[in-house]
Amino acid sequence: MDSSSLTVSDSSGVTVITLHTRDLVEHTVFELRPQVLKLLPSGPARWVLNLPETEFIASAGIGLIVQIAHKLSSNGGKLALCILKTELVELFRAPYFLQSVAIFSDVPTAVAALSPH
């Protein structure tokens, strides 16, 4: 079974959620969704969703990311993705994806971009 856990940290006022899963597919999303959604604050927040081990994202995974982005932006917050695999970056740069979600190759750069100045 694919390990689907997460870790949460704070860096310069930005919450970094690191998903430790190789495949973000239906069964891992089923496990992760409640954990991630309970972390969402009711007010504005800046999140980096870090996917360092992820090699494949199915439609359920895309749906979870869209849901997180929508909940954050509807409360005045922002989401950035940190993705290492080039094929996944291309998926999220497709014209139909949320234009407001920035994509970075490393967490420090993502945190710097979202940190309040």
C-alpha positions as CSV (number, residue, x, y, z in Angstrom):
1,M,0.0,0.0,0.0
2,D,1.2,3.5,-0.8
3,S,2.0,5.5,2.3
4,S,-0.3,8.5,2.4
5,S,0.7,10.7,5.3
6,L,1.3,14.4,5.7
7,T,3.4,16.7,7.8
8,V,2.7,20.3,8.6
9,S,5.2,23.0,9.4
10,D,5.2,26.8,9.5
11,S,7.8,28.9,7.8
12,S,7.7,32.7,7.9
13,G,3.9,32.7,8.4
14,V,3.3,30.3,5.6
15,T,1.9,26.8,6.3
16,V,3.8,24.1,4.5
17,I,1.8,20.9,4.0
18,T,4.0,18.0,2.8
19,L,2.2,15.0,1.3
20,H,4.2,11.8,1.6
21,T,2.7,9.8,-1.2
22,R,3.9,8.5,-4.5
23,D,0.6,8.3,-6.1
24,L,-2.2,10.8,-5.4
25,V,-5.0,8.6,-6.4
26,E,-8.6,7.9,-5.2
27,H,-7.7,5.8,-2.1
28,T,-4.9,8.1,-1.0
29,V,-7.1,11.1,-1.5
30,F,-9.9,9.4,0.5
31,E,-7.4,9.0,3.4
32,L,-5.8,12.5,3.1
33,R,-8.8,14.7,2.4
34,P,-10.2,14.8,5.9
35,Q,-6.7,15.4,7.4
36,V,-6.0,18.3,5.0
37,L,-9.5,19.9,5.1
38,K,-9.5,20.0,9.0
39,L,-6.3,22.1,8.8
40,L,-7.9,24.8,6.6
41,P,-8.5,27.9,8.7
42,S,-11.6,30.0,8.5
43,G,-9.6,33.2,7.7
44,P,-6.9,34.1,5.2
45,A,-4.0,31.8,5.0
46,R,-1.0,31.1,2.8
47,W,-0.2,27.5,2.1
48,V,2.4,25.6,0.2
49,L,1.3,22.1,-0.8
50,N,4.6,20.3,-1.1
51,L,4.6,17.1,-3.2
52,P,8.2,15.9,-3.1
53,E,7.5,12.2,-3.5
54,T,4.5,12.4,-5.8
55,E,5.0,10.8,-9.3
56,F,1.3,10.5,-10.4
57,I,-1.8,12.5,-9.7
58,A,-5.2,11.1,-10.8
59,S,-8.3,13.2,-11.2
60,A,-9.2,12.7,-7.5
61,G,-5.9,14.3,-6.5
62,I,-6.5,17.2,-8.9
63,G,-9.9,17.6,-7.3
64,L,-8.4,17.8,-3.8
65,I,-5.9,20.4,-4.9
66,V,-8.6,22.5,-6.6
67,Q,-10.8,22.2,-3.5
68,I,-7.9,23.4,-1.3
69,A,-7.2,26.3,-3.6
70,H,-10.8,27.3,-3.7
71,K,-11.3,27.2,0.0
72,L,-8.1,29.2,0.6
73,S,-8.9,31.9,-2.0
74,S,-12.5,32.2,-0.9
75,N,-11.2,33.3,2.5
76,G,-8.6,35.7,1.0
77,G,-5.7,33.1,1.2
78,K,-3.3,31.7,-1.4
79,L,-2.0,28.3,-2.4
80,A,1.3,27.5,-4.1
81,L,2.4,24.0,-5.2
82,C,5.9,22.6,-4.9
83,I,6.3,19.9,-7.5
84,L,9.5,18.2,-8.5
85,K,8.3,16.0,-11.4
86,T,8.2,17.9,-14.8
87,E,5.2,16.0,-16.1
88,L,3.2,17.0,-13.1
89,V,4.2,20.6,-13.5
90,E,2.9,20.5,-17.1
91,L,-0.4,19.1,-15.9
92,F,-1.0,22.1,-13.6
93,R,0.2,24.6,-16.2
94,A,-2.5,23.5,-18.6
95,P,-4.9,26.3,-19.5
96,Y,-7.9,24.9,-17.7
97,F,-6.2,24.8,-14.3
98,L,-6.4,27.5,-11.7
99,Q,-4.3,30.5,-12.9
100,S,-4.0,31.8,-9.3
101,V,-1.9,28.8,-8.1
102,A,1.8,29.3,-8.5
103,I,4.1,26.3,-9.0
104,F,7.7,26.1,-7.6
105,S,10.4,23.5,-7.6
106,D,11.4,24.0,-4.0
107,V,9.8,25.0,-0.7
108,P,12.0,27.9,0.3
109,T,11.2,29.7,-3.0
110,A,7.5,29.0,-2.6
111,V,7.5,30.2,1.0
112,A,9.4,33.4,0.0
113,A,6.8,34.1,-2.7
114,L,3.9,33.7,-0.3
115,S,5.4,35.3,2.8
116,P,3.9,38.6,3.9
117,H,6.5,41.3,3.3
